[in-house]
Amino acid sequence: NTLALLFRSHPSLIMQNENGENVDLYIPRKCSWTNRLIRAKDHGSVQLNVANVDPVTGLYTGETTAFALSGYVRDKSEGDMALTALVEASDKKNAVPAE
C-alpha cells in the first residue's frame, strides 16, 4: 500500500480544505442519457442548461436544469432525441398535479 503511505506522509495530497470540503480540480460528469462517465478528453461532450418555465404563465422562473451529453451520444446522432426525452422526463417528474 504505497499509496496509503504516500497520503499519510503528505497530507496535503488529499484534496480537502480545512473544513473537510472536497476541492478537487476535476470532478468528472456523467452523461444524462447513458450514465457513462464523461472523460476529460471527450471534446465532443456538451452540457446544456434548459430553462425552467412556469406551467401557468409560461414565463422563465430563473432556474435551469443541466443535462450533460457525451460525445458518444452526439457521434451516433442521438443527441437531439436524447435531449428531447430527458426534458420530457424532467417535465413529467416536476409537473404540478391538477387540482
Order of alpha helices (4+ residues) and beta strands (2+ residues): alpha-beta-beta-beta-beta-alpha-alpha
